[in-house]
Amino acid sequence: MGTSPGAPLTKTPEGLMPGTSGAEEALFEGSPAAIGSLGALLLTIFTLGIYAIFAWTRAKGTSYRITTQRIVVERGIFGKRMEQIDLYRIVDYVVERPFGQRVMGTGNIVLEAMDKTTPEIRIEGIRTDVVALYERLRYCTEAEKKRRGVRLMDMESA
């Protein structure tokens, strides 16, 4: 199901809802911004740019690949750790846009999943319209749940 790692992904034209073709399409691919907040910018200025080297190295050590079927987060510079979660497992989303990140044009998306090994995925400091990405991600999650026949049941204690 889906494509194999390294297989080409089709890009979704802006304005169209992704996932309508049935093929795995890229919603976002990239690394977090090296200087992703106003605080990081001030720290870089205060340390005469030394912090920028650390921040750039840390940002380049993380990559995000968000498609219409899954999310892949790869971390590490020398040793790599890859986390993957299928979209149908996501149950809740939080969009974080603190003031310092809004000024710098970045934001975070926090995903809660029904997965034992990865109950939460944080996509931090990405330089894109995080609200639009959230909407597209939510749409694709619901489409994947329908495609796989997954239904969630809320159980509330009395």
N, CA, C and O atoms as a GROMACS GRO file, in nm:
protein
  632
    1MET      N    1   0.084  -0.117   0.000
    1MET     CA    2   0.000   0.000   0.000
    1MET      C    3   0.088   0.123   0.000
    1MET      O    4   0.187   0.127   0.073
    2GLY      N    5   0.056   0.224  -0.079
    2GLY     CA    6   0.137   0.344  -0.085
    2GLY      C    7   0.257   0.320  -0.175
    2GLY      O    8   0.261   0.224  -0.252
    3THR      N    9   0.354   0.408  -0.161
    3THR     CA   10   0.474   0.394  -0.242
    3THR      C   11   0.588   0.348  -0.155
    3THR      O   12   0.584   0.362  -0.033
    4SER      N   13   0.688   0.294  -0.217
    4SER     CA   14   0.805   0.250  -0.142
    4SER      C   15   0.891   0.371  -0.110
    4SER      O   16   0.884   0.472  -0.179
    5PRO      N   17   0.973   0.361  -0.004
    5PRO     CA   18   1.061   0.473   0.031
    5PRO      C   19   1.151   0.508  -0.087
    5PRO      O   20   1.206   0.421  -0.153
    6GLY      N   21   1.165   0.637  -0.112
    6GLY     CA   22   1.248   0.682  -0.220
    6GLY      C   23   1.175   0.692  -0.353
    6GLY      O   24   1.229   0.746  -0.449
    7ALA      N   25   1.051   0.640  -0.359
    7ALA     CA   26   0.974   0.649  -0.483
    7ALA      C   27   0.930   0.794  -0.502
    7ALA      O   28   0.906   0.865  -0.404
    8PRO      N   29   0.920   0.839  -0.626
    8PRO     CA   30   0.881   0.978  -0.650
    8PRO      C   31   0.738   1.004  -0.602
    8PRO      O   32   0.649   0.921  -0.618
    9LEU      N   33   0.720   1.120  -0.543
    9LEU     CA   34   0.588   1.161  -0.498
    9LEU      C   35   0.538   1.269  -0.592
    9LEU      O   36   0.616   1.347  -0.644
   10THR      N   37   0.408   1.272  -0.613
   10THR     CA   38   0.353   1.377  -0.696
   10THR      C   39   0.324   1.498  -0.608
   10THR      O   40   0.283   1.483  -0.493
   11LYS      N   41   0.346   1.615  -0.661
   11LYS     CA   42   0.318   1.739  -0.588
   11LYS      C   43   0.172   1.777  -0.609
   11LYS      O   44   0.116   1.759  -0.717
   12THR      N   45   0.111   1.829  -0.501
   12THR     CA   46  -0.028   1.870  -0.507
   12THR      C   47  -0.035   2.014  -0.555
   12THR      O   48   0.030   2.100  -0.496
   13PRO      N   49  -0.112   2.044  -0.661
   13PRO     CA   50  -0.127   2.183  -0.703
   13PRO      C   51  -0.194   2.264  -0.592
   13PRO      O   52  -0.287   2.216  -0.527
   14GLU      N   53  -0.148   2.386  -0.572
   14GLU     CA   54  -0.206   2.471  -0.469
   14GLU      C   55  -0.354   2.494  -0.497
   14GLU      O   56  -0.395   2.510  -0.612
   15GLY      N   57  -0.433   2.496  -0.392
   15GLY     CA   58  -0.575   2.524  -0.405
   15GLY      C   59  -0.661   2.400  -0.422
   15GLY      O   60  -0.782   2.407  -0.400
   16LEU      N   61  -0.602   2.288  -0.461
   16LEU     CA   62  -0.677   2.165  -0.479
   16LEU      C   63  -0.658   2.078  -0.356
   16LEU      O   64  -0.549   2.075  -0.298
   17MET      N   65  -0.763   2.006  -0.318
   17MET     CA   66  -0.750   1.916  -0.204
   17MET      C   67  -0.668   1.796  -0.247
   17MET      O   68  -0.693   1.738  -0.352
   18PRO      N   69  -0.570   1.760  -0.165
   18PRO     CA   70  -0.484   1.648  -0.200
   18PRO      C   71  -0.554   1.515  -0.178
   18PRO      O   72  -0.660   1.509  -0.116
   19GLY      N   73  -0.495   1.412  -0.231
   19GLY     CA   74  -0.544   1.278  -0.207
   19GLY      C   75  -0.655   1.232  -0.300
   19GLY      O   76  -0.703   1.120  -0.287
   20THR      N   77  -0.696   1.317  -0.394
   20THR     CA   78  -0.806   1.279  -0.483
   20THR      C   79  -0.761   1.183  -0.592
   20THR      O   80  -0.843   1.112  -0.649
   21SER      N   81  -0.631   1.180  -0.621
   21SER     CA   82  -0.583   1.091  -0.727
   21SER      C   83  -0.562   0.948  -0.678
   21SER      O   84  -0.552   0.856  -0.758
   22GLY      N   85  -0.554   0.929  -0.546
   22GLY     CA   86  -0.530   0.797  -0.491
   22GLY      C   87  -0.382   0.767  -0.472
   22GLY      O   88  -0.347   0.677  -0.395
   23ALA      N   89  -0.295   0.840  -0.541
   23ALA     CA   90  -0.150   0.820  -0.527
   23ALA      C   91  -0.101   0.900  -0.406
   23ALA      O   92  -0.165   0.997  -0.364
   24GLU      N   93   0.011   0.859  -0.353
   24GLU     CA   94   0.070   0.932  -0.241
   24GLU      C   95   0.129   1.063  -0.293
   24GLU      O   96   0.215   1.063  -0.382
   25GLU      N   97   0.082   1.174  -0.238
   25GLU     CA   98   0.125   1.306  -0.282
   25GLU      C   99   0.193   1.379  -0.167
   25GLU      O  100   0.152   1.365  -0.052
   26ALA      N  101   0.296   1.456  -0.197
   26ALA     CA  102   0.368   1.532  -0.095
   26ALA      C  103   0.288   1.656  -0.056
   26ALA      O  104   0.244   1.732  -0.143
   27LEU      N  105   0.270   1.676   0.074
   27LEU     CA  106   0.209   1.798   0.125
   27LEU      C  107   0.316   1.895   0.173
   27LEU      O  108   0.303   2.016   0.156
   28PHE      N  109   0.422   1.841   0.232
   28PHE     CA  110   0.534   1.923   0.279
   28PHE      C  111   0.658   1.835   0.288
   28PHE      O  112   0.651   1.721   0.336
   29GLU      N  113   0.771   1.887   0.244
   29GLU     CA  114   0.900   1.821   0.260
   29GLU      C  115   1.001   1.927   0.294
   29GLU      O  116   1.012   2.028   0.225
   30GLY      N  117   1.076   1.905   0.402
   30GLY     CA  118   1.178   2.001   0.438
   30GLY      C  119   1.225   1.986   0.581
   30GLY      O  120   1.186   1.893   0.652
   31SER      N  121   1.308   2.079   0.621
   31SER     CA  122   1.364   2.083   0.755
   31SER      C  123   1.306   2.202   0.830
   31SER      O  124   1.252   2.294   0.768
   32PRO      N  125   1.317   2.201   0.962
   32PRO     CA  126   1.274   2.320   1.035
   32PRO      C  127   1.364   2.439   1.002
   32PRO      O  128   1.477   2.422   0.957
   33ALA      N  129   1.313   2.557   1.023
   33ALA     CA  130   1.393   2.677   1.001
   33ALA      C  131   1.504   2.683   1.105
   33ALA      O  132   1.481   2.653   1.222
   34ALA      N  133   1.624   2.720   1.064
   34ALA     CA  134   1.736   2.730   1.156
   34ALA      C  135   1.710   2.837   1.262
   34ALA      O  136   1.731   2.815   1.381
   35ILE      N  137   1.664   2.952   1.218
   35ILE     CA  138   1.628   3.060   1.310
   35ILE      C  139   1.476   3.073   1.299
   35ILE      O  140   1.424   3.152   1.220
   36GLY      N  141   1.406   2.994   1.380
   36GLY     CA  142   1.261   2.982   1.365
   36GLY      C  143   1.178   3.072   1.453
   36GLY      O  144   1.055   3.075   1.439
   37SER      N  145   1.242   3.147   1.544
   37SER     CA  146   1.163   3.233   1.632
   37SER      C  147   1.239   3.362   1.658
   37SER      O  148   1.359   3.372   1.632
   38LEU      N  149   1.168   3.459   1.709
   38LEU     CA  150   1.228   3.588   1.742
   38LEU      C  151   1.333   3.571   1.851
   38LEU      O  152   1.437   3.637   1.848
   39GLY      N  153   1.308   3.481   1.947
   39GLY     CA  154   1.405   3.453   2.053
   39GLY      C  155   1.534   3.397   1.997
   39GLY      O  156   1.642   3.435   2.042
   40ALA      N  157   1.525   3.307   1.900
   40ALA     CA  158   1.644   3.250   1.837
   40ALA      C  159   1.721   3.357   1.760
   40ALA      O  160   1.844   3.356   1.758
   41LEU      N  161   1.649   3.448   1.696
   41LEU     CA  162   1.715   3.557   1.625
   41LEU      C  163   1.791   3.648   1.722
   41LEU      O  164   1.905   3.685   1.695
   42LEU      N  165   1.728   3.682   1.833
   42LEU     CA  166   1.794   3.766   1.934
   42LEU      C  167   1.915   3.696   1.994
   42LEU      O  168   2.018   3.759   2.019
   43LEU      N  169   1.903   3.565   2.018
   43LEU     CA  170   2.015   3.488   2.070
   43LEU      C  171   2.131   3.485   1.971
   43LEU      O  172   2.248   3.492   2.010
   44THR      N  173   2.098   3.474   1.844
   44THR     CA  174   2.201   3.475   1.740
   44THR      C  175   2.274   3.610   1.738
   44THR      O  176   2.396   3.614   1.727
   45ILE      N  177   2.199   3.718   1.749
   45ILE     CA  178   2.260   3.851   1.751
   45ILE      C  179   2.345   3.868   1.876
   45ILE      O  180   2.457   3.920   1.869
   46PHE      N  181   2.293   3.825   1.990
   46PHE     CA  182   2.363   3.840   2.117
   46PHE      C  183   2.494   3.762   2.120
   46PHE      O  184   2.592   3.807   2.179
   47THR      N  185   2.497   3.644   2.058
   47THR     CA  186   2.618   3.561   2.058
   47THR      C  187   2.705   3.585   1.934
   47THR      O  188   2.797   3.508   1.906
   48LEU      N  189   2.675   3.691   1.862
   48LEU     CA  190   2.752   3.729   1.742
   48LEU      C  191   2.754   3.618   1.637
   48LEU      O  192   2.855   3.597   1.569
   49GLY      N  193   2.644   3.547   1.625
   49GLY     CA  194   2.627   3.447   1.521
   49GLY      C  195   2.667   3.306   1.559
   49GLY      O  196   2.644   3.212   1.482
   50ILE      N  197   2.725   3.288   1.675
   50ILE     CA  198   2.767   3.153   1.715
   50ILE      C  199   2.647   3.060   1.730
   50ILE      O  200   2.652   2.944   1.691
   51TYR      N  201   2.539   3.111   1.787
   51TYR     CA  202   2.418   3.030   1.803
   51TYR      C  203   2.363   2.986   1.667
   51TYR      O  204   2.305   2.879   1.654
   52ALA      N  205   2.381   3.070   1.565
   52ALA     CA  206   2.329   3.036   1.431
   52ALA      C  207   2.391   2.907   1.378
   52ALA      O  208   2.325   2.829   1.310
   53ILE      N  209   2.518   2.884   1.409
   53ILE     CA  210   2.585   2.761   1.364
   53ILE      C  211   2.521   2.640   1.431
   53ILE      O  212   2.492   2.540   1.366
   54PHE      N  213   2.500   2.651   1.561
   54PHE     CA  214   2.435   2.542   1.635
   54PHE      C  215   2.293   2.519   1.583
   54PHE      O  216   2.252   2.405   1.559
   55ALA      N  217   2.217   2.628   1.565
   55ALA     CA  218   2.078   2.616   1.519
   55ALA      C  219   2.071   2.557   1.378
   55ALA      O  220   1.983   2.475   1.350
   56TRP      N  221   2.160   2.597   1.291
   56TRP     CA  222   2.161   2.545   1.154
   56TRP      C  223   2.191   2.396   1.154
   56TRP      O  224   2.126   2.319   1.082
   57THR      N  225   2.289   2.355   1.234
   57THR     CA  226   2.325   2.213   1.243
   57THR      C  227   2.208   2.131   1.296
   57THR      O  228   2.178   2.024   1.243
   58ARG      N  229   2.143   2.181   1.399
   58ARG     CA  230   2.028   2.111   1.457
   58ARG      C  231   1.913   2.102   1.356
   58ARG      O  232   1.848   1.997   1.344
   59ALA      N  233   1.887   2.210   1.283
   59ALA     CA  234   1.778   2.211   1.184
   59ALA      C  235   1.807   2.115   1.069
   59ALA      O  236   1.717   2.044   1.023
   60LYS      N  237   1.930   2.112   1.021
   60LYS     CA  238   1.965   2.024   0.911
   60LYS      C  239   1.966   1.877   0.953
   60LYS      O  240   1.962   1.788   0.868
   61GLY      N  241   1.972   1.851   1.082
   61GLY     CA  242   1.967   1.715   1.132
   61GLY      C  243   1.825   1.661   1.145
   61GLY      O  244   1.807   1.546   1.186
   62THR      N  245   1.726   1.741   1.112
   62THR     CA  246   1.586   1.698   1.118
   62THR      C  247   1.521   1.722   0.981
   62THR      O  248   1.537   1.828   0.922
   63SER      N  249   1.450   1.622   0.934
   63SER     CA  250   1.375   1.642   0.809
   63SER      C  251   1.234   1.585   0.826
   63SER      O  252   1.213   1.482   0.889
   64TYR      N  253   1.140   1.656   0.767
   64TYR     CA  254   0.999   1.618   0.771
   64TYR      C  255   0.952   1.586   0.630
   64TYR      O  256   0.984   1.658   0.535
   65ARG      N  257   0.878   1.479   0.618
   65ARG     CA  258   0.814   1.445   0.490
   65ARG      C  259   0.669   1.412   0.522
   65ARG      O  260   0.640   1.309   0.584
   66ILE      N  261   0.579   1.499   0.482
   66ILE     CA  262   0.436   1.482   0.508
   66ILE      C  263   0.368   1.457   0.375
   66ILE      O  264   0.375   1.539   0.284
   67THR      N  265   0.302   1.342   0.366
   67THR     CA  266   0.233   1.307   0.242
   67THR      C  267   0.085   1.286   0.272
   67THR      O  268   0.040   1.302   0.386
   68THR      N  269   0.011   1.249   0.170
   68THR     CA  270  -0.132   1.224   0.186
   68THR      C  271  -0.160   1.093   0.258
   68THR      O  272  -0.276   1.064   0.288
   69GLN      N  273  -0.056   1.013   0.286
   69GLN     CA  274  -0.076   0.885   0.352
   69GLN      C  275   0.003   0.866   0.480
   69GLN      O  276  -0.033   0.781   0.562
   70ARG      N  277   0.110   0.942   0.500
   70ARG     CA  278   0.194   0.922   0.618
   70ARG      C  279   0.278   1.044   0.649
   70ARG      O  280   0.288   1.138   0.570
   71ILE      N  281   0.339   1.039   0.767
   71ILE     CA  282   0.434   1.142   0.810
   71ILE      C  283   0.562   1.070   0.848
   71ILE      O  284   0.560   0.974   0.924
   72VAL      N  285   0.673   1.118   0.796
   72VAL     CA  286   0.803   1.061   0.826
   72VAL      C  287   0.890   1.173   0.885
   72VAL      O  288   0.908   1.278   0.823
   73VAL      N  289   0.943   1.148   1.004
   73VAL     CA  290   1.034   1.242   1.069
   73VAL      C  291   1.167   1.171   1.088
   73VAL      O  292   1.174   1.064   1.149
   74GLU      N  293   1.272   1.230   1.034
   74GLU     CA  294   1.405   1.173   1.046
   74GLU      C  295   1.492   1.271   1.122
   74GLU      O  296   1.502   1.388   1.087
   75ARG      N  297   1.556   1.220   1.228
   75ARG     CA  298   1.640   1.304   1.314
   75ARG      C  299   1.779   1.245   1.325
   75ARG      O  300   1.797   1.123   1.324
   76GLY      N  301   1.877   1.333   1.337
   76GLY     CA  302   2.014   1.289   1.362
   76GLY      C  303   2.109   1.339   1.256
   76GLY      O  304   2.072   1.360   1.140
   77ILE      N  305   2.233   1.357   1.298
   77ILE     CA  306   2.336   1.401   1.204
   77ILE      C  307   2.424   1.282   1.167
   77ILE      O  308   2.442   1.252   1.049
   78PHE      N  309   2.479   1.216   1.266
   78PHE     CA  310   2.565   1.100   1.240
   78PHE      C  311   2.484   0.971   1.250
   78PHE      O  312   2.489   0.887   1.160
   79GLY      N  313   2.410   0.956   1.358
   79GLY     CA  314   2.318   0.843   1.373
   79GLY      C  315   2.177   0.893   1.343
   79GLY      O  316   2.136   0.997   1.394
   80LYS      N  317   2.106   0.822   1.262
   80LYS     CA  318   1.972   0.865   1.222
   80LYS      C  319   1.864   0.784   1.293
   80LYS      O  320   1.880   0.665   1.317
   81ARG      N  321   1.755   0.851   1.326
   81ARG     CA  322   1.637   0.785   1.381
   81ARG      C  323   1.517   0.830   1.296
   81ARG      O  324   1.494   0.949   1.278
   82MET      N  325   1.443   0.733   1.244
   82MET     CA  326   1.328   0.765   1.161
   82MET      C  327   1.200   0.720   1.231
   82MET      O  328   1.189   0.605   1.275
   83GLU      N  329   1.104   0.812   1.241
   83GLU     CA  330   0.972   0.780   1.294
   83GLU      C  331   0.873   0.797   1.179
   83GLU      O  332   0.879   0.894   1.104
   84GLN      N  333   0.783   0.702   1.168
   84GLN     CA  334   0.680   0.711   1.064
   84GLN      C  335   0.546   0.680   1.126
   84GLN      O  336   0.534   0.592   1.211
   85ILE      N  337   0.446   0.754   1.084
   85ILE     CA  338   0.311   0.726   1.130
   85ILE      C  339   0.216   0.740   1.013
   85ILE      O  340   0.223   0.837   0.937
   86ASP      N  341   0.127   0.645   0.999
   86ASP     CA  342   0.026   0.652   0.895
   86ASP      C  343  -0.082   0.750   0.938
   86ASP      O  344  -0.117   0.757   1.056
   87LEU      N  345  -0.134   0.827   0.843
   87LEU     CA  346  -0.231   0.931   0.877
   87LEU      C  347  -0.357   0.878   0.942
   87LEU      O  348  -0.418   0.947   1.024
   88TYR      N  349  -0.399   0.757   0.908
   88TYR     CA  350  -0.524   0.706   0.964
   88TYR      C  351  -0.514   0.686   1.115
   88TYR      O  352  -0.617   0.670   1.181
   89ARG      N  353  -0.393   0.686   1.171
   89ARG     CA  354  -0.375   0.669   1.315
   89ARG      C  355  -0.384   0.800   1.393
   89ARG      O  356  -0.389   0.797   1.516
   90ILE      N  357  -0.387   0.913   1.324
   90ILE     CA  358  -0.392   1.043   1.392
   90ILE      C  359  -0.533   1.069   1.445
   90ILE      O  360  -0.632   1.053   1.373
   91VAL      N  361  -0.540   1.111   1.572
   91VAL     CA  362  -0.670   1.137   1.634
   91VAL      C  363  -0.689   1.283   1.674
   91VAL      O  364  -0.802   1.326   1.695
   92ASP      N  365  -0.580   1.360   1.687
   92ASP     CA  366  -0.595   1.498   1.728
   92ASP      C  367  -0.478   1.581   1.676
   92ASP      O  368  -0.368   1.531   1.657
   93TYR      N  369  -0.505   1.710   1.654
   93TYR     CA  370  -0.406   1.804   1.601
   93TYR      C  371  -0.404   1.929   1.688
   93TYR      O  372  -0.507   1.970   1.743
   94VAL      N  373  -0.288   1.988   1.701
   94VAL     CA  374  -0.274   2.118   1.765
   94VAL      C  375  -0.182   2.201   1.676
   94VAL      O  376  -0.073   2.156   1.639
   95VAL      N  377  -0.225   2.322   1.643
   95VAL     CA  378  -0.141   2.415   1.568
   95VAL      C  379  -0.090   2.517   1.669
   95VAL      O  380  -0.168   2.584   1.736
   96GLU      N  381   0.042   2.529   1.678
   96GLU     CA  382   0.104   2.626   1.768
   96GLU      C  383   0.172   2.734   1.684
   96GLU      O  384   0.254   2.705   1.597
   97ARG      N  385   0.137   2.859   1.713
   97ARG     CA  386   0.200   2.972   1.644
   97ARG      C  387   0.230   3.082   1.746
   97ARG      O  388   0.164   3.185   1.747
   98PRO      N  389   0.330   3.059   1.832
   98PRO     CA  390   0.364   3.162   1.929
   98PRO      C  391   0.407   3.291   1.858
   98PRO      O  392   0.442   3.290   1.741
   99PHE      N  393   0.403   3.401   1.932
   99PHE     CA  394   0.433   3.532   1.874
   99PHE      C  395   0.569   3.533   1.803
   99PHE      O  396   0.580   3.581   1.690
  100GLY      N  397   0.671   3.481   1.869
  100GLY     CA  398   0.806   3.482   1.810
  100GLY      C  399   0.813   3.405   1.679
  100GLY      O  400   0.887   3.444   1.589
  101GLN      N  401   0.736   3.298   1.668
  101GLN     CA  402   0.735   3.221   1.544
  101GLN      C  403   0.650   3.290   1.437
  101GLN      O  404   0.684   3.285   1.319
  102ARG      N  405   0.541   3.354   1.477
  102ARG     CA  406   0.459   3.426   1.378
  102ARG      C  407   0.540   3.537   1.313
  102ARG      O  408   0.528   3.560   1.193
  103VAL      N  409   0.622   3.606   1.392
  103VAL     CA  410   0.707   3.712   1.340
  103VAL      C  411   0.804   3.657   1.236
  103VAL      O  412   0.831   3.722   1.135
  104MET      N  413   0.857   3.538   1.260
  104MET     CA  414   0.956   3.477   1.170
  104MET      C  415   0.891   3.392   1.060
  104MET      O  416   0.962   3.340   0.974
  105GLY      N  417   0.758   3.379   1.061
  105GLY     CA  418   0.689   3.304   0.956
  105GLY      C  419   0.697   3.154   0.971
  105GLY      O  420   0.690   3.081   0.871
  106THR      N  421   0.711   3.106   1.094
  106THR     CA  422   0.717   2.962   1.118
  106THR      C  423   0.605   2.920   1.212
  106THR      O  424   0.533   3.005   1.265
  107GLY      N  425   0.591   2.791   1.234
  107GLY     CA  426   0.490   2.740   1.326
  107GLY      C  427   0.513   2.592   1.353
  107GLY      O  428   0.600   2.529   1.294
  108ASN      N  429   0.433   2.539   1.444
  108ASN     CA  430   0.443   2.399   1.485
  108ASN      C  431   0.309   2.331   1.465
  108ASN      O  432   0.204   2.394   1.474
  109ILE      N  433   0.314   2.201   1.439
  109ILE     CA  434   0.194   2.118   1.439
  109ILE      C  435   0.224   1.999   1.531
  109ILE      O  436   0.325   1.930   1.514
  110VAL      N  437   0.137   1.976   1.627
  110VAL     CA  438   0.152   1.864   1.719
  110VAL      C  439   0.041   1.765   1.689
  110VAL      O  440  -0.077   1.802   1.687
  111LEU      N  441   0.078   1.640   1.665
  111LEU     CA  442  -0.019   1.537   1.628
  111LEU      C  443  -0.025   1.432   1.737
  111LEU      O  444   0.078   1.383   1.783
  112GLU      N  445  -0.145   1.397   1.779
  112GLU     CA  446  -0.166   1.288   1.874
  112GLU      C  447  -0.216   1.169   1.794
  112GLU      O  448  -0.308   1.180   1.713
  113ALA      N  449  -0.154   1.054   1.819
  113ALA     CA  450  -0.189   0.936   1.741
  113ALA      C  451  -0.221   0.818   1.831
  113ALA      O  452  -0.177   0.812   1.946
  114MET      N  453  -0.298   0.726   1.778
  114MET     CA  454  -0.326   0.602   1.851
  114MET      C  455  -0.220   0.500   1.810
  114MET      O  456  -0.249   0.400   1.743
  115ASP      N  457  -0.098   0.528   1.854
  115ASP     CA  458   0.017   0.445   1.822
  115ASP      C  459   0.097   0.426   1.950
  115ASP      O  460   0.131   0.525   2.016
  116LYS      N  461   0.128   0.304   1.986
  116LYS     CA  462   0.199   0.278   2.111
  116LYS      C  463   0.341   0.331   2.112
  116LYS      O  464   0.387   0.382   2.214
  117THR      N  465   0.411   0.320   2.001
  117THR     CA  466   0.550   0.363   1.998
  117THR      C  467   0.566   0.513   1.977
  117THR      O  468   0.664   0.572   2.025
  118THR      N  469   0.472   0.576   1.909
  118THR     CA  470   0.481   0.719   1.881
  118THR      C  471   0.345   0.784   1.907
  118THR      O  472   0.271   0.812   1.813
  119PRO      N  473   0.311   0.807   2.035
  119PRO     CA  474   0.179   0.865   2.064
  119PRO      C  475   0.168   1.013   2.027
  119PRO      O  476   0.058   1.065   2.011
  120GLU      N  477   0.283   1.082   2.012
  120GLU     CA  478   0.280   1.224   1.976
  120GLU      C  479   0.394   1.253   1.880
  120GLU      O  480   0.508   1.209   1.901
  121ILE      N  481   0.363   1.328   1.776
  121ILE     CA  482   0.465   1.374   1.682
  121ILE      C  483   0.460   1.526   1.680
  121ILE      O  484   0.353   1.586   1.663
  122ARG      N  485   0.576   1.588   1.698
  122ARG     CA  486   0.588   1.733   1.693
  122ARG      C  487   0.661   1.771   1.565
  122ARG      O  488   0.774   1.729   1.542
  123ILE      N  489   0.595   1.850   1.484
  123ILE     CA  490   0.655   1.904   1.362
  123ILE      C  491   0.682   2.051   1.395
  123ILE      O  492   0.590   2.133   1.396
  124GLU      N  493   0.807   2.082   1.422
  124GLU     CA  494   0.840   2.211   1.482
  124GLU      C  495   0.917   2.303   1.388
  124GLU      O  496   1.003   2.260   1.311
  125GLY      N  497   0.883   2.431   1.395
  125GLY     CA  498   0.959   2.535   1.328
  125GLY      C  499   0.956   2.531   1.177
  125GLY      O  500   1.054   2.570   1.113
  126ILE      N  501   0.847   2.483   1.118
  126ILE     CA  502   0.844   2.475   0.972
  126ILE      C  503   0.801   2.609   0.914
  126ILE      O  504   0.712   2.677   0.965
  127ARG      N  505   0.868   2.644   0.805
  127ARG     CA  506   0.843   2.772   0.739
  127ARG      C  507   0.742   2.750   0.626
  127ARG      O  508   0.778   2.735   0.509
  128THR      N  509   0.616   2.748   0.664
  128THR     CA  510   0.506   2.734   0.569
  128THR      C  511   0.381   2.785   0.638
  128THR      O  512   0.384   2.819   0.756
  129ASP      N  513   0.271   2.790   0.567
  129ASP     CA  514   0.144   2.827   0.627
  129ASP      C  515   0.094   2.705   0.705
  129ASP      O  516   0.031   2.616   0.648
  130VAL      N  517   0.121   2.702   0.836
  130VAL     CA  518   0.088   2.584   0.915
  130VAL      C  519  -0.062   2.561   0.927
  130VAL      O  520  -0.106   2.447   0.940
  131VAL      N  521  -0.142   2.666   0.921
  131VAL     CA  522  -0.287   2.650   0.929
  131VAL      C  523  -0.337   2.581   0.802
  131VAL      O  524  -0.420   2.490   0.810
  132ALA      N  525  -0.288   2.623   0.687
  132ALA     CA  526  -0.328   2.559   0.560
  132ALA      C  527  -0.279   2.414   0.556
  132ALA      O  528  -0.351   2.325   0.510
  133LEU      N  529  -0.157   2.389   0.605
  133LEU     CA  530  -0.105   2.253   0.610
  133LEU      C  531  -0.190   2.167   0.703
  133LEU      O  532  -0.220   2.052   0.672
  134TYR      N  533  -0.228   2.223   0.817
  134TYR     CA  534  -0.316   2.152   0.911
  134TYR      C  535  -0.447   2.113   0.842
  134TYR      O  536  -0.493   1.999   0.855
  135GLU      N  537  -0.508   2.207   0.770
  135GLU     CA  538  -0.637   2.177   0.702
  135GLU      C  539  -0.619   2.066   0.599
  135GLU      O  540  -0.704   1.977   0.590
  136ARG      N  541  -0.512   2.070   0.523
  136ARG     CA  542  -0.489   1.967   0.422
  136ARG      C  543  -0.460   1.833   0.488
  136ARG      O  544  -0.504   1.728   0.440
  137LEU      N  545  -0.386   1.836   0.598
  137LEU     CA  546  -0.353   1.715   0.672
  137LEU      C  547  -0.478   1.653   0.732
  137LEU      O  548  -0.496   1.531   0.729
  138ARG      N  549  -0.565   1.736   0.787
  138ARG     CA  550  -0.690   1.688   0.846
  138ARG      C  551  -0.778   1.623   0.738
  138ARG      O  552  -0.837   1.518   0.761
  139TYR      N  553  -0.786   1.685   0.623
  139TYR     CA  554  -0.864   1.631   0.512
  139TYR      C  555  -0.808   1.495   0.469
  139TYR      O  556  -0.884   1.400   0.448
  140CYS      N  557  -0.676   1.487   0.456
  140CYS     CA  558  -0.613   1.361   0.413
  140CYS      C  559  -0.629   1.252   0.518
  140CYS      O  560  -0.645   1.135   0.484
  141THR      N  561  -0.625   1.290   0.646
  141THR     CA  562  -0.644   1.192   0.753
  141THR      C  563  -0.782   1.130   0.743
  141THR      O  564  -0.797   1.008   0.752
  142GLU      N  565  -0.883   1.212   0.725
  142GLU     CA  566  -1.020   1.160   0.712
  142GLU      C  567  -1.034   1.075   0.586
  142GLU      O  568  -1.102   0.973   0.589
  143ALA      N  569  -0.971   1.114   0.476
  143ALA     CA  570  -0.977   1.036   0.353
  143ALA      C  571  -0.910   0.900   0.372
  143ALA      O  572  -0.960   0.799   0.322
  144GLU      N  573  -0.796   0.896   0.443
  144GLU     CA  574  -0.727   0.770   0.468
  144GLU      C  575  -0.810   0.679   0.559
  144GLU      O  576  -0.816   0.558   0.538
  145LYS      N  577  -0.875   0.738   0.659
  145LYS     CA  578  -0.960   0.657   0.747
  145LYS      C  579  -1.074   0.595   0.668
  145LYS      O  580  -1.108   0.479   0.689
  146LYS      N  581  -1.135   0.672   0.577
  146LYS     CA  582  -1.243   0.620   0.492
  146LYS      C  583  -1.190   0.510   0.401
  146LYS      O  584  -1.251   0.405   0.388
  147ARG      N  585  -1.074   0.536   0.339
  147ARG     CA  586  -1.017   0.440   0.245
  147ARG      C  587  -0.985   0.308   0.312
  147ARG      O  588  -1.001   0.202   0.250
  148ARG      N  589  -0.941   0.311   0.436
  148ARG     CA  590  -0.904   0.189   0.509
  148ARG      C  591  -1.018   0.132   0.592
  148ARG      O  592  -1.004   0.025   0.651
  149GLY      N  593  -1.130   0.204   0.598
  149GLY     CA  594  -1.244   0.156   0.676
  149GLY      C  595  -1.224   0.166   0.826
  149GLY      O  596  -1.276   0.084   0.902
  150VAL      N  597  -1.147   0.267   0.869
  150VAL     CA  598  -1.118   0.286   1.011
  150VAL      C  599  -1.223   0.378   1.072
  150VAL      O  600  -1.252   0.484   1.016
  151ARG      N  601  -1.279   0.337   1.185
  151ARG     CA  602  -1.375   0.419   1.258
  151ARG      C  603  -1.328   0.432   1.401
  151ARG      O  604  -1.286   0.334   1.462
  152LEU      N  605  -1.336   0.552   1.454
  152LEU     CA  606  -1.298   0.575   1.593
  152LEU      C  607  -1.424   0.585   1.677
  152LEU      O  608  -1.524   0.642   1.636
  153MET      N  609  -1.415   0.527   1.796
  153MET     CA  610  -1.529   0.533   1.886
  153MET      C  611  -1.484   0.606   2.012
  153MET      O  612  -1.385   0.568   2.075
  154ASP      N  613  -1.557   0.711   2.050
  154ASP     CA  614  -1.528   0.782   2.174
  154ASP      C  615  -1.590   0.707   2.289
  154ASP      O  616  -1.710   0.678   2.288
  155MET      N  617  -1.510   0.676   2.388
  155MET     CA  618  -1.559   0.607   2.506
  155MET      C  619  -1.544   0.704   2.623
  155MET      O  620  -1.432   0.738   2.662
  156GLU      N  621  -1.654   0.746   2.678
  156GLU     CA  622  -1.650   0.835   2.794
  156GLU      C  623  -1.695   0.759   2.916
  156GLU      O  624  -1.792   0.684   2.912
  157SER      N  625  -1.623   0.780   3.026
  157SER     CA  626  -1.663   0.714   3.151
  157SER      C  627  -1.774   0.795   3.217
  157SER      O  628  -1.778   0.917   3.207
  158ALA      N  629  -1.862   0.724   3.283
  158ALA     CA  630  -1.978   0.789   3.342
  158ALA      C  631  -1.947   0.849   3.476
  158ALA      O  632  -2.034   0.908   3.539
   0.00000   0.00000   0.00000
